[in-house]
Amino acid sequence: MTHKGATSSKLHPRNKHRNGYQMDKLCKSNPALLAFVFTNDFGTQSIDFANPKAVFELNKALLVNEYKIKNWQISPNSLCPGIPGRADYIHYVADLLAKDNENQIPTGEKIKVLDIGTGSSLIYPLIGAQEYEWNFTATEIDPKSIQYAEININKNTWLKKKIQLRFQDDKEHILQGIIFEKDRFDAVICNPPFFKSREDNWKVSSKKFQNLHKDKEQPTVQNFSGHPNELWYPGGEKAFISKLIYESIQLKDHLNWVTTLVSSKDHIKPLVAILEYHKATAIEIIPMQQGQKVSRILAWKW
């Protein structure tokens, strides 16, 4: 049975998850998912999206079924990404690259993409390598995430030629130190930490958890988990992206499109102001929506 979200049609036209989940098929791909599937009030099969174990097993099934990833794991308590939304980002970046290529999406290993903060899941490189055969350089500041990302590559041998891992050992920088003289990237992608602090993160997580109709007495559980470096950054999302902009200026000879997710619409205006002040040659704001979650991609080039 297909589980169709009310707003699934708002996903990118090329998104494989646009028409919802075929739970029966996904359970065959990953039998461990079956334990978390139930029939909801609308008579469709679904999972409890407030349960991180259920979300993980769903992701695993989607990766097996749609992206040829036979073995996948993430480090304990790390961010467990929602795959449909991550796939949307990749597809919109493909549309951006098409603008530089006579409106034809460029595919194959000649396209080099830099993923900032790839996490143990490696989710953007996994999707991009499968959908468009792009080559990725995936960076991370957390040693444990790098370790698990390497395991994921080694267990899916076709990824060894598609993904290169780089450890960022300087937490004061984003791009500096991980871009080498020979590098030229067609696109940079980034899912920045949103919160300003642990306290800020917990406040929002508690509200989100209660909105999922859970017992108010039950301790809050983050359904997508996340390590500190994945969730918060001094100054929050706006500060992180501002630093990304300034470092991209310094390294502009190595970069084509630089993109990042922006969760808060209130951050767009001040970030665009920085880009305009420093005379970015192109600025794009691309809206995205999955279910009730609305986000956008900010993209620029120098």
C-alpha positions in Angstrom: 0.0 0.0 0.0 1.2 3.5 -0.8 1.5 6.0 2.0 0.8 9.4 0.4 1.4 12.6 2.3 -1.1 15.4 1.7 1.6 17.6 0.2 3.9 15.0 -1.4 3.2 16.6 -4.8 5.1 19.7 -3.6 8.4 17.7 -3.9 10.6 18.3 -7.0 9.1 16.7 -10.2 12.1 14.3 -10.4 11.9 13.2 -6.8 11.3 9.5 -6.6 9.3 10.0 -3.4 6.9 12.4 -4.9 4.0 9.9 -4.7 4.7 8.7 -1.2 6.0 5.4 0.2 5.1 1.9 -1.0 5.4 0.3 2.4 4.9 -3.3 1.3 7.7 -2.9 -1.2 10.0 -1.1 1.3 9.4 -3.8 3.9 10.6 -6.4 1.4 13.7 -4.3 0.9 14.3 -4.0 4.6 12.3 -6.5 6.7 13.3 -4.7 9.9 11.0 -1.9 8.9 7.9 -4.1 9.2 8.0 -3.9 13.0 7.3 -0.2 12.8 4.6 -0.1 10.2 0.9 0.4 11.2 -2.3 1.4 9.6 -3.2 5.0 10.5 -6.6 6.7 10.9 -6.7 7.4 7.2 -6.4 3.7 6.4 -2.9 3.9 4.9 0.3 2.3 6.1 2.7 4.6 7.9 5.3 4.7 10.7 5.7 6.7 13.8 7.9 9.6 12.6 8.6 10.5 16.3 10.5 7.2 16.7 14.1 7.5 15.6 14.4 3.8 15.1 11.5 3.7 12.8 12.9 6.7 10.8 16.2 4.9 10.5 14.7 1.7 9.2 12.5 3.6 6.7 15.6 5.4 5.4 17.5 2.2 5.1 14.6 0.7 3.1 14.5 3.7 0.8 18.3 3.6 0.2 18.1 -0.1 -0.7 15.0 0.2 -2.9 15.8 3.5 -4.7 19.5 4.2 -4.5 21.3 0.9 -4.7 22.8 1.2 -1.2 22.9 -2.3 0.2 24.6 -1.6 3.5 24.0 1.7 5.5 24.5 2.7 9.0 25.0 5.9 11.0 26.9 6.6 14.2 24.9 6.4 17.4 22.7 9.5 18.0 23.8 11.1 14.8 21.4 13.0 12.5 19.1 10.6 10.7 18.1 12.6 7.6 14.7 12.6 5.9 15.5 11.3 2.4 12.8 12.9 0.3 13.9 16.4 1.4 17.5 15.6 0.9 16.8 14.3 -2.6 14.9 17.5 -3.4 18.0 19.5 -2.6 20.1 17.4 -5.0 17.5 17.8 -7.8 17.4 21.6 -7.4 21.2 21.8 -7.5 21.0 19.8 -10.8 18.6 22.4 -12.1 21.1 25.1 -11.2 23.9 23.4 -13.0 21.7 23.0 -16.0 21.6 26.8 -16.3 25.3 26.8 -17.1 24.9 23.9 -19.5 22.3 25.0 -22.1 19.5 23.8 -19.8 20.8 20.2 -19.9 21.5 18.6 -16.5 25.2 17.7 -16.5 25.9 14.1 -15.3 28.9 11.9 -14.7 32.2 12.0 -12.9 33.2 15.3 -14.5 30.8 17.1 -12.1 32.5 17.7 -8.8 30.4 18.6 -5.7 31.6 19.6 -2.3 29.3 18.5 0.6 29.9 20.5 3.8 29.2 18.5 7.0 28.3 15.2 5.3 27.6 13.4 8.6 27.9 9.7 9.1 24.9 9.1 6.8 26.7 10.6 3.7 23.2 11.2 2.5 23.7 13.9 -0.2 26.7 12.1 -1.8 24.7 8.8 -1.8 21.8 10.4 -3.6 23.8 12.5 -6.0 26.1 9.7 -7.0 23.2 7.5 -7.8 20.8 10.0 -9.4 23.4 11.9 -11.5 26.7 10.0 -11.2 28.4 13.0 -9.8 31.7 12.8 -7.9 31.7 14.2 -4.3 34.1 15.5 -1.8 32.5 15.1 1.6 33.8 17.0 4.6 33.2 16.6 8.3 34.5 18.0 11.6 33.4 15.0 13.7 35.9 12.0 13.7 33.2 9.5 14.5 31.0 10.6 11.6 34.0 10.3 9.2 34.6 6.8 10.6 31.0 5.7 9.9 31.0 7.4 6.5 34.0 5.5 5.5 32.3 2.2 6.6 29.4 3.1 4.4 31.7 3.7 1.4 33.6 0.5 1.9 30.4 -1.6 2.2 29.1 -0.2 -1.1 32.1 -0.6 -3.3 30.8 1.3 -6.2 30.9 4.4 -4.1 34.7 4.3 -3.7 35.3 6.0 -7.0 32.4 8.5 -6.3 33.1 9.9 -2.9 36.2 11.3 -1.2 36.2 12.1 2.5 38.0 15.0 4.0 38.4 15.8 7.7 38.1 19.5 8.7 40.3 19.7 11.8 39.9 23.5 12.2 36.4 24.2 13.7 36.9 27.9 13.1 36.7 27.4 9.4 34.2 25.8 6.9 35.9 25.9 3.5 39.4 26.9 4.4 41.7 23.9 4.9 39.6 21.5 3.0 39.8 23.0 -0.5 43.1 22.3 -2.2 44.9 24.2 -5.0 43.9 21.7 -7.6 40.2 21.7 -6.6 37.4 23.1 -8.8 33.9 22.4 -7.6 30.8 22.8 -9.8 28.6 23.1 -6.7 28.9 23.3 -2.9 26.0 22.0 -0.8 25.5 22.5 2.9 22.8 21.7 5.5 24.0 24.1 8.2 23.4 23.7 12.0 20.3 25.7 12.8 20.4 26.3 16.6 22.5 28.8 18.5 23.0 26.5 21.5 22.1 23.2 23.2 19.3 25.1 25.1 17.9 26.6 22.0 17.9 23.1 20.3 16.1 21.5 23.3 13.4 24.2 23.5 12.4 23.7 19.9 12.8 19.9 20.0 10.4 19.7 23.0 7.8 21.7 21.2 8.1 19.6 18.0 7.8 16.4 20.0 4.6 17.5 21.8 3.1 18.6 18.4 3.4 15.0 17.3 0.6 14.2 19.8 2.8 12.4 22.3 2.1 12.0 26.0 3.1 15.3 27.6 4.6 13.3 30.5 6.9 11.3 28.2 10.5 12.6 27.9 11.3 14.4 24.6 12.9 12.3 21.9 14.4 13.9 18.8 13.1 11.8 15.9 16.1 12.7 13.7 18.7 12.8 16.6 21.9 14.6 15.8 25.4 15.3 17.2 26.1 18.8 18.7 28.0 19.9 15.6 25.1 18.9 13.4 22.5 20.9 15.5 24.0 24.1 16.8 26.7 26.7 16.1 27.5 29.9 17.9 25.1 32.5 16.5 23.0 29.8 14.8 22.2 29.3 11.1 22.7 33.0 10.1 26.2 33.2 11.6 27.2 29.9 10.0 26.0 30.9 6.5 27.6 34.3 6.8 30.9 32.7 7.5 30.3 30.4 4.5 29.7 33.4 2.3 32.9 35.2 3.4 35.1 32.1 3.0 33.6 31.5 -0.4 34.7 34.9 -1.5 38.3 34.1 -0.5 38.1 30.8 -2.4 36.0 31.9 -5.3 38.5 30.8 -7.9 37.8 27.2 -6.9 34.0 27.5 -6.8 31.0 27.8 -9.2 27.6 27.6 -7.4 27.7 27.8 -3.6 24.5 26.7 -2.1 23.0 26.1 1.4 19.7 25.3 3.0 18.2 28.2 4.9 15.5 27.1 7.4 14.4 30.5 8.6 12.9 32.9 6.0 14.0 35.8 8.3 17.6 35.0 7.5 17.3 35.4 3.8 17.2 39.2 3.6 20.4 39.8 5.7 22.3 37.0 3.9 21.3 38.4 0.5 22.4 41.8 1.6 25.9 40.4 2.3 26.0 38.8 -1.2 24.8 42.0 -2.9 27.3 44.1 -1.0 30.2 41.9 -2.2 28.8 41.9 -5.7 27.9 38.2 -6.2 27.3 37.7 -9.9 24.3 35.5 -9.4 21.9 35.0 -6.5 19.1 32.4 -6.4 16.5 31.7 -3.7 14.8 28.3 -4.4 11.7 27.4 -2.3 11.4 23.8 -1.1 8.5 22.1 0.8 8.0 18.6 2.2 4.8 18.0 4.0 4.3 21.0 6.4 8.0 21.8 6.4 8.9 24.8 4.3 12.6 25.6 3.6 14.6 27.2 0.8 18.0 27.0 -0.8 20.2 30.1 -1.1 22.6 29.9 -4.0 25.2 32.3 -5.3 28.3 32.5 -7.5 31.1 35.1 -7.7 
